[in-house]
Structure formats: C-alpha cells, structure tokens
C-alpha cells in the first residue's frame, strides 16, 4: 500500500497536482464538502429533519452576525426554524449522492453501448448512434422533467427510495448530459483501439471478442471517461438542484440544495435573503470545485500538454 502511494506521489499526475494551486484549492473545497456530507450526523450542529427538535419561534432568524441573530444558528434559520448550516450539510449529502450515483449509472450504460458500437460497427453502430442523436435532440432538463413527471404520475405515493431511484434515472437519461456523451466518447476511442496492432494480433490468435473488449480495449478508453465523469458530476448535481427547484426532484422530507433554494426563493424579497443565498453559494462551491478538478485532470492526462 505504501509503495503504491509512493509511486503515485512520484507520478506525472501527482506532480501536476502539486504544481497547480487551483487544483489543490478545488480539491480542498471538494474534500471539505464531501467530508461534511458523509459525516453530517457528527458535523452538523443540529438535525434539521428531526421534527421533535424544531422550534417555530426560531423561524426566519438572521445569521449570527446580524441584529437578532444568535450563535445557536450561525447562518440563521428557515421558515420552519431549521438551522440553515445543518440543512446545507444534509442537503449537500443528498445532492452529492444523487449526482455520483446518476453519473455511475450513466457510465455503465454509456461505456457498454459505446464498446459494442465501436467494436461491432455496421447496423448495430448505426442504430445506437441514431438513438444517441434522437436523445441528444431533446433538451436535457426536458427529458429529466418528463421522466420524473411520468414516474410521479405512475407512483403517486412512492416511498423515498423509489423517488430517489426515479431521480437518478431521470438525470442519467437526461439527454446529452447523461449516458450519450459516454457512449460517443467510448465509441470513438474503441474504433481507434481496434485499428491498432495489439488488438489485431489478439483477434488473429483467436481471443474471444468479449475478452478483447474487457481486457484490451476497456482499460485504454477509461482515461477520457474519467475526465468526463468528473465534469459530469457537477452537471448532475446542478440538474438535480434544478429538478428539486421545480418541485420534481428530491422528496420534500429530504430536501436537497435545490429544494432549499426553492423554499428560500419565496422569502428572498421579504428580507430573509439568507434562506436562499447560502444554499446557492454551497451549490456553486461544489459545482465549481468539481469542474476545476475535471479541467485539471483533463490537462494532466493529456500527453500533448506534458
């Protein structure tokens, strides 16, 4: 384990990371957000979703540094008396989980279809690519809204687990922002790899096509997928926040950052700006840090820039 870490620390990617202040700052912000989200039960000063601890008399209190603010609620409270800081931590956890799971599902679908399309060619390739064109012709948020709306109509009283599964599916299939990008990227890389000598040699020696894709082609096409996945996590989080803001995202009992922004938007012009501003800042920090890490990873894995 130590030798593996030592080799990675001496690698070109690690050197690129150490020499990039922007990447290090983005990684620090992303680490803090992820750490607080994973350990929300221990980090958050309150449990904002425990109804027994809510006090309506504390509703819409300003942040601690403003008049009438209190140190008990550093960032103030919302319309139900929930601590904004605690709600941000728990809400970020929901947004991150939905974003990461939806991207993972997109990778599985897109990489599988991309490998098949690039390896088989012919009518299979044409059919899969036309399917990608059809999906890409619709706006991503429209596809997500359609899937989420149909699922809510079919399962009006669905449990939270079903609601989150529908949300993940809606984001994974959200037009060009979902599995389509992975399918096209992997297809192009697969076609390049299949034209190289090592794949031709494996085919001549009788290696089965599935083994060629799994053992020889797949490891060589994962570089672009990693970069794309890093950037897509931020896109998925923003898509989830958009759906929640529109009322078809996370369940009301487990509000994400988008739900918190929607709730605070009703009080923005009445003076309680902190209810919506702080969730918006949290969303921007998460998306920006992940995007900056994706940009750095893209440059670090590009041999032409070394």
N, C-alpha and C positions, 0 to 999 in steps of 0.2 A: 504493500500500500504506500509506504513512504517513498519507495523507489519510483512508483508510478507518479506520485505527486511531484517528485523532484524532476523527473523527465518532462512533465507538463510545464513546470515552472521555468525550465530552460528552453522551452519550445518557442517558435516564432510567434505563435498566437499569444502566449503569455507575455512575451516581450512587447508585442504590440499593445497589449492591455496596460502594462505598466507604464508605457510611454505616452498614453493617451489620458490626459486629465479629465476629458469629457466622459470617456468610457468609465473611468473609475468613479466619478461623481454619479453617473447614471446607475452604476452597479450598486453604489451605496444607498441611493434613494430606493431602488427596487428591492434591495435586501431588507431595508427597514420596513417598507410596506408589506412585504411578504412575511417577515417575521412577526409583525404585529397582527397580521391577518390570521396566520396559523395559530398563534398563541393568544388569540383575542380574549379567551376566558381569563387569562392571567394578566394580560397587559391592560385591558380596558378597565377604567375605574368603576364602571357600572355595567350592568347587563340591561341594555335599553329595551330588550324584548321580554323582560320579566315584568308582567303587568302588576305583580304584587308590590313592586318597588317604585312604581311611578307615582308621582305627586302632581296632580293637576294644578296645584297652587304654584308650582315652579315652572309652568308653561311659559314659553317665549321669553325666558330670561336672557339678557345680553351676555356677551363674553366677559370674563373676569376683569379685564382692564377698563371696561366701560362703567358708567354710573349704573347702579342697581345690579351690577354683576357680582358673582360670588365665586370664591375659589373652589367650591364644590363642583362647579361646572365651568371648566376653563374656557370652552368655546361656546358657552351658552346652551340653551335648550330649545326644543322644537315646540310645536303646538300641543303636544301631549305630555310635555315635561320630560322627555327623554334627553339624556346627555348627548350633545352633538358629537363630542370627541369619541365616546363609546360607540355611537351609531356609525361614525365614519369607519372605525376599526372593524366592526362586524359587517358593515355594508361592503367594505373593500374585500373582505374574505369571500363574500358571495360573488362579487364581480370577478375576482381572480379565479375562483373555482370554475365558474361557468365559462370564462374565457379560455382557460387552459384545457378543459375537457372538450369544448367545442373544437378547438384547434387540433387536439389529438384525434378526434373523430374525423375531421377534415383530412388530416394527414393519412390516416388508414385508408379512407375511401379514395382520395386523390392519388396517392402513391400506387395503390393496387391497380386502379384503372389506367394510370399513366404507364406503368410497366407493361401491362397487357397490350395497350395501344401501340407503344413503341416497339415491342417485341414481335407482335403478330403482324401488324400492318394490314394492308388490304381493306376489305369491307368492314372488319372489326374496328380498325383505326378510324376509318371514315365515319362510322356510326357513332363512336364515342366522342370524336371531335365535334360532330354536328350537335350532339347532345350538349357539349360544353358551350357551343355557340348559342344554342337556344337558352340555356340557363343564364349566360352572360348578357343576353339581350334585355333582361329584366333588371330594374334597379335592385340592389342587394336588400335594402330596407323594405322594399315592397314584397319581395319573396319571403323575408322573415316575418313580416306582418301577416301575410297570407297563411303561412304555416301555423303561426301562433293563434291566429283568429279561428281557423278551421278546427284546430285542436281544442280550443276553449269551447267552441260550439258543440263538438262531439263529446267532450268530457267536461261538462259544466261544473261538476262537484269533485274534480280530481284532487287527489292528495298532493302534498307539496312535492313529493318525489316525482310524481308524474308531471307536474307543472315544470319542474326543473329539467326533466328529460326532454319535454317539448321545447323548452327554451334553447337547450343545447342543440337539438336537431334543427331548429329554426336558424340559428347562427351558422351551423356547419353547412347548411344548404343555401346560405344567403347569397345567391347569385355568384358574381365574380369574386366576392370576398370569402368564399368558402372553399370547397374541395376543387373547384375548377382550376384555380391557379396552380395547385399541386399537381393535378393531372397533366396540365400542359407543360409545366416545367420538367416533370419526370419523363414525360413522353419525349421531349426534345433531347434530354440527356441520355435516355435509353437508346434512341436511334443513333446517337454519336458513339456510344459504347459498343453497340452491336456491329459497328463498322470497323472496330479495332481488331488487331491480330489475336489477342489473347482470347477473345470471345469466339472468333472463327476457329481457333485451334481447339477450344473446348467443344464446339459443335462437331468438328471433324472426328474427334476422338469418341463421340457418342454420348457426351454428357447430356442428361435429360434437360429439356428447355426450362422446367421449373427450377432445377438446381442452378442453371446458368443465371437465371434472374435473381435467385436468392443469394447465391454465394459470390457471384462475379459482378453482376450489374448493380444490384441494390446498394452495396457499400460505396460505390463510386458515384452515385447520384444523390446521396444523402446530404452532401455539402450545401447545395442550393436549397434543399428542403429545410435544413436547419436555419439558414438565414431567413427564408420566407416565413417559417413558423414563428421566429422571434418577433418579426414585424407584425405578423397576423394576430398575435396575442393581444397587442394593443388595439388593433382594429376590432377584434371580437369583444373586448371589454367595452369599447365605445358603442358597438352595435347593441350589446346587452343593455347599456345605460340608455340608449335611445328607445329601445323597446319598453324598458321599465318606465321611462318618462312618459311614453304614450299610453301606459296602463296595460300593456300586454306582456310584460316581462316577468320579473320575479314576483312570487306571491306577496300580497300586502303584509302577511305576517312575518316575512323575512325580507324586508326591503333592502335593495342594493343601493349603490350610489345614485343610479338613475331615478329610483323611487324617492330617495331623499331630496334630490334636486326638484323633482316634480312637486313634492309636498311644500318645499320652501318657496317655490315659484308663486304660490298663492299669497305669500306674505311678503314678497320682495318689495312691493310698492307701499306697504304699510309700515315700513321701518325695520322689520325683522330680517335684515339682509343676511345675517349670519346663518340662517337656516338653509339657504341655498348656495351661498358663496363658498363656504368651507367644503361641502361635498363636491362642488365644481372644481375647486383647487385640488382636492385629493384625486379626482379623476384625471385632471390634466397632468399631475405629477406622475401618476402610474403610467399613463399612456406615453408621455414624453420620455420617461426613463427607459421604458421598454423599446421605444422606437430608436433612441440613441444607441442602445446596446445592439439592436439589429443592424444599424448602419455601421457600427464599429466591426461587428462580426462579418458583415459582407466585405468590408475592406480587408480585414485580417485574413480571410480565407481566399482572397483573390491573389493568385501568384503573380499577376502582372503588376501589382502595386507594391510588391516587396522589394 
